[in-house]
Amino acid sequence: MGRDTRRLTGGIYFGEGPRWRNGRLWFSDFYAHAVKSVSLAGDLRTEFELDDQPSGLGWQPDGSLLVVSMTRRQVLKRTVGGQLSVHADLGHIATFHCNDMVVDAAGGAYVGNFGFDLDAEIAARGVPGVLADHPTAKLAYISPDGQTRVAAEDMHFPNGPVITPDGKTLIVGETLGAVLTAFDIGGGGDLSNRRVWAPTSPAVPDGICLDAAGAIWVANPIAPQCVRIAEGGQVLEVIDTGQPCYACMLGGDDGRTLFMLTAASSDHGAAARARTGEILVADVDSPHSGRP
């Protein structure tokens, strides 16, 4: 018997980058060009708008919010007072749209990018063709003061990064590799000891989140699923999300509310035309762990 889920809210275009903070789930709504939030009661509000598609979100120690500006290949900073500025430019690292991000305890950030025009390649060659053969991408690191460098190369669409509670391990979903990849985090954010944390096939990882039992929830963008996977690849649980799932996050008062962000399609044309995006919630057994 599947775990009970409920629809928390709808009326969004395409939700990504969910983060639980101060009693609300914050997330980006790509085609509304807005960062929004919703409470467990379902009251949805727009926190602020910007003139690009926002994606990954994360807070620095001083309360400033970092926001990925996808098509401009930048990360913006929004101060506690609401002032928005360019924190870092990733145009020299990202070879297509920037996407997901995790911010470390010092305020540094790891940011992925598509690597190539995904929608165009899918339209031309189909999903199986793209999975079998595609350009790789570079994972970027941004220091707390906005300096940029390449953190890792040859990534198969780096997505959904998480950092373990001790701050020593970064785990990244490689969507087109159908794998969760781990790195050791060294001084200044340097990465080493790249290894497979878990294969995910037939699912592929989009957004992910880590729980206190050491398992990872994986949003599967090619099926209506959110999948809980143990290190090594054992599937521990599958939740039916009704439509493809693109991001997930654990939050709520006790960290045991699993938020699942879904939409009818990730194709930019289709997703921008209709507000098919929803947020589902389920109560799970193991609470959130790692960086928020």
Secondary structure by P-SEA (a helix, b strand, c coil): cccccccccccccccccccccccbbbbbbccccccccccccccccccccccccccccccccccbbbbbbccccbbbbbccccccccccccccccccccccccccccccbbbbccccaaaaaaacccaaaaaabbbbbbbbbbcccbbbbbccccccccccccccccccbbbbbcccccbbbbbbbcccccccccccccccccccccccccccccbbbbbccccccbbbbcccccccccccccccccccccccccccbbbbbbcccccaaaaaaccccbbbbbbbcccccccc
